[in-house]
Amino acid sequence: MNRLLTIATALLLALTAPAHAHRLDEYLQATILCIQGTHVEGFMRLVPGVAVSSIVISSIDTNGDGTLSEPEQQAYARRVLSELSLSIDGRPAALQLGSAHFPSLNEMREGMGEIRLDFTADLPRGGLNRKLVFENHHQSRISAYLVNSLVPSDKTFRITAQNRNQNRSLYQLDFAQADGGAGLPPAPHASLPRLSGFEGAFRLGARHIVEGTDHLLFLLVLLLPAPLLACGARWAQCATIRGSLLQITKIVTAFTLGHSVTLALAALGWVHMPSRPIEVLIAVSILVSALHATHPLFPGREAAIAAFFGLIHGLAFATALRDLGFDRWYGLVSILGFNLGIETMQLIVVAAILPSLLLLSRTRAYSLLRIGGALFAILASVGWIGERLLNMQNSVDSVVEIAAHHAPWIAAALFLVSVLLYWQPTRHVQWSEVTPHN
């Protein structure tokens, strides 16, 4: 049970990938439900972000003395439970508080403190078609909710469906229960747990890239000068199509190799580094690649730089799989699935933007895209460095997330513009018949 709970909770928290250090303005509330015999168990993990920690602390420290006394902790735990509701087959179920654990105030102020609450509810006898509905309305104005269920270890139960509302504050679980403890027939594909683990890790890796905009921003900005040739301290010419593709392939491959190595080592527990320095270094990697896009800092060595910073990004990827509690073989399968999910989504993004880069690099308008993209990345990286190193508040995340949310439309518009500009009579800049940086 403890191992399954650790796995499920870590996956729930990992699915908020940007929230680890990217998003600091939410009260993350992750709940795991488990059906066991005659009762339902609930395990809650509540993590207030830096920007909302004062609100959460004041609601716990009611006398304002700067300490969380045992009565205050118990009162807050009961208050949380009073704002939860659980019904089984349409009938309300009373929640009983089990244990409650609170972090230090400093941990909560830094956005690293995790409140842990456990509760139980009685499960009346039922039949093959049963329904459980869980709702969480605690601190709805500032909260982000996650809910999931463990696969029942009792063979007389089987989950048949799950549904959630848009913000996941409401969760519906359909399950079957055998009469008389006779057991249920095996579910379809029940003999393929490792494939399910691989597929789940694959989806998690793909989602981590989609939501981890800083990782993609580093790679995309590093690709901006890839179709160009350096002449002294400036980008002067465009390379051949073959040379550009070769350079881009080298950069993407080097970045993949770099983060794959540290992802595997860190996820297996062989390498460990605190998350805050990693996040600061990721922001630094974006700043370095953006400066290189404006003026050549390391022409011809982009692949080496991509591999070096890929090692740092791999440590960040590994935080999504850390402390899952898998045995060695299952851990390797999950790491493989997670990494392949990252690579697949990464290649999709590169493939979507590559034609536009190649076409625009043959026009006089490319310098505008290159400088504009680099300046955007510089502003984003400086904002992230201040946020992650000095806890400075900024609006970088919201701006980047808006851009990421409209990324398909931006990519489509960029491609359309690149086609139109490429076919203009005066479009072309000077071509070179050599490969980049040779």
N, C-alpha and C positions, 0 to 999 in steps of 0.2 A: 504493500500500500504506500509506504513512504517513498519508494522509488518511483512508482507511477505518479504520485502527487508531484514529486520534484520535476519529472519529465513534463507533465501537463502544464504546471505553473510556468516553467521556463519557456515552453513553447508559446504560451499566452503572452508572456511579457516580451518575447522576441518578436512576435507579430506586430508589435508597435514599434518596430525598428527605429524609426526616427525619434521615438520618445526617449530612447536610452540617454541621449545627451543632446539630441537635436531639438526636441520639443520640451520646454520647461514650464509651460503655462497650464498644465492639466493635472488633475488628481486622478491618477490611474487606479482603477479598482478592478482587479482580476479575481473572478470567483470560479472555483472548481467544485462541481457537484459529483457525488458518488452514491449510487444506490447499493445498499448493503443489507440484505436480509429484511429486517422489519423496520429499517430506518433509512433516512437520507442524511448523508454527511455533507457539510459545506466547508470549504476552505477559502478564505478571503485574503488577498494580499493588496494592501492599499498603499500607494506610493505617491505622496504629494510632490509636485514639481516645485522648483525654486520660486517661481512667481506667485504660486498660490499657497506656499507652505505657511505663511503668516496667518492666512484664513483658517487653515486646518489646525494649527497650533493653538490659536485663540479659542477655537471651539472645544479643544481638549483641556487646556490650562484655564479653566473658568475663573480662577481667583487671580490670575495674572502674576503669579509669584516666580515664574521662570522655571518651574519644575513640574513634572507630571507625576502626581501622587497616585497611589494605588486606587483610591476612591474615584479620582478623576478618570483614570484609565478604564475602570469598570463602568463608570457612567457613560463614557463615550462609546464603549463597546455595545452597551445596551441601546444607546441612541441609534447607532448604525443598524442594529438588528430591528429596531422599531420602524425603520424606513425601508426594510426589505419585506417582501411578501412571497409566500410559497403556497401554491395550491396543488392538490393532487386529485385528479379526476373531478375538478371543479369544486373541491372542498378545501377551505383554508387549512393550512397546517401550521401549528405553533412552532416557533423556532426557539431552541434552548441554547444559550451561550455555553460553549465549552471552554477553550483557553483563549487568552488574549495576550499578545506580546507587542510592546511598543519600543521603537528605537530611541536613541538620544535626540534631544532637540537640535543639536548641531548637525546630525545626519539628516534630519528632516529639512533643516534650512538649506542644506546643500543639494537637496533633491535626491538623496541616496537612501533616506530612511524608509523602512518597510514596516507597516503595521500589519500584524498577522492575527486574524480572528478565525476561530473554528466554531461551527455550530452544528446542531443536529435537529432532526424533525422525525416524528413517527411516520412510518409508511404503512397504511392499512392494507389489508389483503385485497387483491384485485384479480384481473384476468389478462387476456391476451392483448387487449387494446386499452392502454393506459396513457394518461397525459399528465405531465408535470409542468407547471408554469412558475417561473421565478422572475421577480421584478426587483430592481434596485433603483431607488429614488434618492439615495443619500448624496447631498451636495451636487445636485443635478446641474447647477449653473456652471460649475468649474470642472466637472468630471468627464473622464473617458472610461467606458465600461467594456469589460471582456467577460464572457461566460462560456464555459465548456464543461463537458462531463467526462469522467473516466469510464472506460469500458468495464462493465460489472464483472467482478471476479466470481460472483455467484452465478452458476450456470442456469439457474431458474429465471434469470433476467436477460433481456436482450434489447438494446437500443435500436429503434426502427427509423427515427427521423429526428432532426433538430431544425428549429427555426428561430430567427432573431428579428427584432425590429431594427430600424435604420441605425440608431445609436447604441444598440445592443443592451439597452437597459431592461429589455424584456426578452426572456429566453423560454422557448417551449421545447420540451423533450417528450417525444412519443416513445413508449417502450412496451415490451411484452413481458408478461409474467406467467410462468407455468403454474397450473393448479396442482396442489398437493405435493409440490417439490419434485415433480417427476422429471423436470428438466425440459429444455427446448431443443428442437433440432438445430444443428449447426447452421450459422448464417452463411450466405454465399461468400466465397473467398475467405472464410475464416482461417484457412490453412496457409494464408499468404501474408503473415504479419510483417515480414521484412520488406516485401514489395510495398505495402502500405506505408511503412516507415520511410522508405526511399522516396515514394511519391510525395509524402507530406513534407519531407526535407527539401525536395526539389521545388515545390510550390513556395516554401518559406524562403529559399534562396532567391527565387525570381522576384518575390514581393519585396525582399530586402533591398534589391537593386532599384526597383521602381520607387520605393519610398526613401531610400538612402541617397538623396539627391547629391550630397557632397561627393560620393564616390564617382558618380557619373560625370559630375561637373569637372573633376580632375582629369578624367580620361578625355572628355570632349575638348577641353581647352588645350590639352597636350596635342590633340589631333589637328587643331587649327592651323599651325604652320607646317604640318606634315607634307602638304603638296607643294611647298615652296623650297627655294634654295637660298642659303644665306650668302650674302656678299658683304664681308666685313661685319659691321655692327647693325646691319639691317637685312630685312627680307626683300630680295630684289627680283627674283625670277620664279616662274613656276616650273615644276619638273614634268617629265613625261607621265602619261597615265600609268604606265608600267612602274615607273619609279615611285610615283605617289602611292600606288597600291602596295608596293613592296614595303615602303616606309610605314604605312598605316598597319600592315600586317605585323611587322616587327614590334611596333609599339603595343598593339593589343595583345600579342602573344607574350611579350615580356611582362606586361602588367598581370596577365593571367597566371604565368608561372610564379611571379613574386607573391601574389596574395594566396595562391594555392598552397605554397610551402608553409607559410605561417598560419594559415587557416587550419591545416591539418595538425601542425605541431601544437598550436594553442588549444584546439578543440580536444586533442588527446591529453592535454594537461602537461605537456613537456615544455611549454613556454608560457609565461604569464607576465602581463604588464598591466598596471592600473589603467582604467578606461580613460580617465581625463587626459593624461599625456598623449595617449593614442589619438584622441579626438583633436587635440591641439595640433599634433603633427599632420593629421589629415588636412586640416585647414591650411597649414604651412605648405603642404604639397600642392594645393590648389593655387596658392599665392605664387609659388615658384613657377609652376607651369603657365600661369597667366602672364607673369613678367617675361617669360621666354617667348610667349606668343606676340608680345609687342616688339621685342628686340632679341636677337639670338643670344642666349646665355650658354647653351651647350649644343651647338649645331652638330648633327651627326651622332649625338649620344643620347637622343631621346629614348631609345629602347632601354638603355642602361638606367636612365632616370626613372622610367616607368617600372622597371623591375625593382629598383630600390624602394620607391614609394609604394609599390605593390606589396612589399613585405609589411609595411605599416598598415595598409588597408586590410590585409589579411587578418591582422590581429583584431581589427574592429569587426570583421565578418564573424570571427570566432566567438564574439560575445553573444551572438544569437544562439549558439549551441553550447555555451558554457554551463557546467553544472547540470547537465541533463541526466547523468547517472546511468548512461547506457553501458552495457558490457563492451569489451573491446571490438568484437565483430560487428555488433549493431552500431557502435559508434562510427566505425569505418564506413558502413553502408550509409549512415546518415550524413557524414561529412561528404561522401561522394555525391549523394543526391543534392545536398545543399550547394556544393560547389558547381555542379552541373546546372542547377537552377540559376545561379549567378551568371555563369558563362553564357547560357542561352539568352537570358534577357539582355545581357551586355552586348552580345552579337546582334540581337534584334535592333537595339538602339543604334549601334554603329552602322548597321546596314541601312537603317532609315535615314541617317544623316549623311552617309558617304557620297551618294550621287550629287547632293547639293554642294558639298565641299569641292568635289572634283570639277563640277561645272563652273562654280563661282570663282574658283582659283584661276580660271582662264579668262576672267573678266577684270575690268578695272575696279569693280565694286567690291572685290574680295577684301581689300584692305579695310573697308568700312566694317564688314562683318567681323574680321579678325580683331581689329582694335576694339570694336564695340563689345564683342564677346569677352575679350580679355579684361576690359575695364569692369564689366559686370562681375566677372569672377574675382577680380581684385577686391571690389567692394564687399562681395559675399564672404571671401576668405578673411578679410580684416575684421568683419563683423563677427564671424565665428571664432576667431582667435580671441577677441575681446570677451565674448560670451563664455567661452570654455576655459580661458585662463584667468580672467578677472571677474567673472560673473556679471559682466556688463549687460544690461538689457538692450536689445536692438530688435529691429523688424526684419532682419535678414531672412529668418525662416519663413515668415509669411510671404515675402516677395518671391523667394525661390520656390515655395510650394505652389504659389499661384502659377508661376511659369511652368512647373512640372505638371500641374493639373491640366494645362492646355498644351502640353508637349506635342500630342499628335497633330493638333491644328497648326502649331508653330512649324513643325517639320514639314507638313504639307504645303503651307504657305511659302516656306523657304525654298522648297523644291520648285514650286511654280515660278517664283521670282528668278531662281537660278536658270531655269529653262528659257524664260523670256529674255534675260540679260545675255545668255550665251549666244542667242541667235540674232543679237543686234549687230549691225554692220561694223561698228567700231568697238566691239566688245573686247578684243583680244589684247592681252599683255604678252610680253616676250616669252617664248617657249625655250626650253633647254632640252637637249638630246641626251642628257646624262641623268643618272639617278640622283636623288636628293643628297646633298652634303658630301658628294664625292669630289 
